[in-house]
Each structure stands twice: as C-alpha cells, then as structure tokens.
Amino acid sequence: MQSNEFLSATQAAAFSGLSVSYLNKLRSAGRGSPFLKVGRRCLYRKDQFENWLASHQKQPTKNEPSTK
C-alpha cells in the first residue's frame, strides 16, 4: 500500500541523518530513493524512502580471532 505522506529533500535529510546535498548527489547518480519531481521540487514518498533506507542495512561482521 502506498503512503500519501511525502517528504521534501530537507525533511528526508533530517529523517535519515543524511545531508540534502548528499541526497541530491545520490539522486543525480541514480542511486537514491525513488522520488517525484513536481516543478522544481523533489518529493520522496515516505514509505518508499524508508524502504530505500532499509535496503542499505548491513549486518555487523564478526571479529574472528586470528589463528596465527
């Protein structure tokens, strides 16, 4: 189900802890969250932005003791 709640670039940056300029860079490179272009504004659908963030989640690596 799609959300009707949208985030501006500034709101998305605050929500994620990323900078607006970094989100702009990711968007320009085609690596950012899906977005809507409305006039000059880029809007992110909140549920899609959250899914995009979650897709970057990594599991911590185990620090195995070296066997020398």
PyRosetta script that sets phi, psi and omega in degrees:
from pyrosetta import init, pose_from_sequence

init()
pose = pose_from_sequence("MQSNEFLSATQAAAFSGLSVSYLNKLRSAGRGSPFLKVGRRCLYRKDQFENWLASHQKQPTKNEPSTK")
pose.set_psi(1, 132.8)
pose.set_omega(1, -178.3)
pose.set_phi(2, -87.9)
pose.set_psi(2, 142.1)
pose.set_omega(2, 178.3)
pose.set_phi(3, -84.5)
pose.set_psi(3, 148.6)
pose.set_omega(3, 173.8)
pose.set_phi(4, -96.7)
pose.set_psi(4, 7.5)
pose.set_omega(4, 179.9)
pose.set_phi(5, -92.7)
pose.set_psi(5, 127.3)
pose.set_omega(5, -177.4)
pose.set_phi(6, -117.1)
pose.set_psi(6, 152.6)
pose.set_omega(6, 177.4)
pose.set_phi(7, -119.0)
pose.set_psi(7, 135.5)
pose.set_omega(7, 170.0)
pose.set_phi(8, -74.3)
pose.set_psi(8, 170.9)
pose.set_omega(8, 177.9)
pose.set_phi(9, -60.4)
pose.set_psi(9, -38.9)
pose.set_omega(9, 179.2)
pose.set_phi(10, -65.0)
pose.set_psi(10, -43.7)
pose.set_omega(10, 179.1)
pose.set_phi(11, -67.0)
pose.set_psi(11, -40.5)
pose.set_omega(11, 178.8)
pose.set_phi(12, -63.7)
pose.set_psi(12, -39.4)
pose.set_omega(12, 178.1)
pose.set_phi(13, -63.4)
pose.set_psi(13, -45.9)
pose.set_omega(13, 179.4)
pose.set_phi(14, -64.2)
pose.set_psi(14, -39.9)
pose.set_omega(14, -179.0)
pose.set_phi(15, -64.0)
pose.set_psi(15, -39.8)
pose.set_omega(15, -173.6)
pose.set_phi(16, -95.8)
pose.set_psi(16, -17.9)
pose.set_omega(16, -175.3)
pose.set_phi(17, 83.6)
pose.set_psi(17, 7.1)
pose.set_omega(17, 176.4)
pose.set_phi(18, -94.0)
pose.set_psi(18, 160.5)
pose.set_omega(18, 178.2)
pose.set_phi(19, -85.2)
pose.set_psi(19, 155.9)
pose.set_omega(19, 177.2)
pose.set_phi(20, -60.3)
pose.set_psi(20, -41.7)
pose.set_omega(20, -178.5)
pose.set_phi(21, -64.3)
pose.set_psi(21, -35.4)
pose.set_omega(21, 178.0)
pose.set_phi(22, -69.1)
pose.set_psi(22, -41.0)
pose.set_omega(22, 176.1)
pose.set_phi(23, -61.3)
pose.set_psi(23, -40.8)
pose.set_omega(23, 177.6)
pose.set_phi(24, -61.9)
pose.set_psi(24, -42.6)
pose.set_omega(24, -180.0)
pose.set_phi(25, -63.6)
pose.set_psi(25, -44.4)
pose.set_omega(25, 178.6)
pose.set_phi(26, -62.8)
pose.set_psi(26, -43.3)
pose.set_omega(26, -179.8)
pose.set_phi(27, -61.8)
pose.set_psi(27, -44.3)
pose.set_omega(27, -179.6)
pose.set_phi(28, -64.3)
pose.set_psi(28, -32.9)
pose.set_omega(28, -179.4)
pose.set_phi(29, -85.1)
pose.set_psi(29, -3.9)
pose.set_omega(29, -179.5)
pose.set_phi(30, 77.2)
pose.set_psi(30, 18.8)
pose.set_omega(30, -178.2)
pose.set_phi(31, -112.0)
pose.set_psi(31, 1.9)
pose.set_omega(31, -176.9)
pose.set_phi(32, -89.3)
pose.set_psi(32, -173.3)
pose.set_omega(32, 177.5)
pose.set_phi(33, -68.1)
pose.set_psi(33, 151.0)
pose.set_omega(33, 171.4)
pose.set_phi(34, -56.1)
pose.set_psi(34, 146.6)
pose.set_omega(34, -176.9)
pose.set_phi(35, -146.8)
pose.set_psi(35, 164.9)
pose.set_omega(35, 174.5)
pose.set_phi(36, -111.9)
pose.set_psi(36, 138.5)
pose.set_omega(36, 176.6)
pose.set_phi(37, -106.0)
pose.set_psi(37, 114.4)
pose.set_omega(37, -179.9)
pose.set_phi(38, -121.3)
pose.set_psi(38, 103.9)
pose.set_omega(38, -173.5)
pose.set_phi(39, 63.9)
pose.set_psi(39, -124.1)
pose.set_omega(39, 178.1)
pose.set_phi(40, -94.5)
pose.set_psi(40, -5.2)
pose.set_omega(40, -176.0)
pose.set_phi(41, -92.3)
pose.set_psi(41, 144.2)
pose.set_omega(41, 171.1)
pose.set_phi(42, -107.7)
pose.set_psi(42, 126.3)
pose.set_omega(42, 179.5)
pose.set_phi(43, -118.4)
pose.set_psi(43, 143.0)
pose.set_omega(43, 177.5)
pose.set_phi(44, -110.3)
pose.set_psi(44, 131.0)
pose.set_omega(44, 171.7)
pose.set_phi(45, -72.2)
pose.set_psi(45, 126.5)
pose.set_omega(45, -170.8)
pose.set_phi(46, -56.8)
pose.set_psi(46, -44.0)
pose.set_omega(46, -178.3)
pose.set_phi(47, -65.8)
pose.set_psi(47, -37.0)
pose.set_omega(47, 177.8)
pose.set_phi(48, -69.4)
pose.set_psi(48, -37.6)
pose.set_omega(48, 178.7)
pose.set_phi(49, -65.1)
pose.set_psi(49, -43.4)
pose.set_omega(49, 177.7)
pose.set_phi(50, -61.9)
pose.set_psi(50, -41.5)
pose.set_omega(50, 178.4)
pose.set_phi(51, -64.1)
pose.set_psi(51, -40.2)
pose.set_omega(51, 178.7)
pose.set_phi(52, -63.2)
pose.set_psi(52, -44.5)
pose.set_omega(52, 177.1)
pose.set_phi(53, -59.8)
pose.set_psi(53, -45.6)
pose.set_omega(53, -178.1)
pose.set_phi(54, -63.3)
pose.set_psi(54, -29.5)
pose.set_omega(54, -179.7)
pose.set_phi(55, -68.5)
pose.set_psi(55, -12.8)
pose.set_omega(55, 179.1)
pose.set_phi(56, -99.1)
pose.set_psi(56, 7.1)
pose.set_omega(56, 180.0)
pose.set_phi(57, -70.0)
pose.set_psi(57, 135.2)
pose.set_omega(57, 179.3)
pose.set_phi(58, -121.3)
pose.set_psi(58, 150.5)
pose.set_omega(58, 175.6)
pose.set_phi(59, -87.7)
pose.set_psi(59, 141.0)
pose.set_omega(59, 177.4)
pose.set_phi(60, -63.8)
pose.set_psi(60, 145.6)
pose.set_omega(60, 178.1)
pose.set_phi(61, -88.4)
pose.set_psi(61, 145.5)
pose.set_omega(61, 177.4)
pose.set_phi(62, -78.4)
pose.set_psi(62, 137.9)
pose.set_omega(62, 173.6)
pose.set_phi(63, -92.4)
pose.set_psi(63, 94.6)
pose.set_omega(63, 179.6)
pose.set_phi(64, -74.7)
pose.set_psi(64, 136.4)
pose.set_omega(64, 175.6)
pose.set_phi(65, -65.7)
pose.set_psi(65, 138.4)
pose.set_omega(65, -179.7)
pose.set_phi(66, -72.2)
pose.set_psi(66, 145.7)
pose.set_omega(66, -178.9)
pose.set_phi(67, -110.1)
pose.set_psi(67, 76.5)
pose.set_omega(67, 178.7)
pose.set_phi(68, -97.7)
pose.dump_pdb("model.pdb")
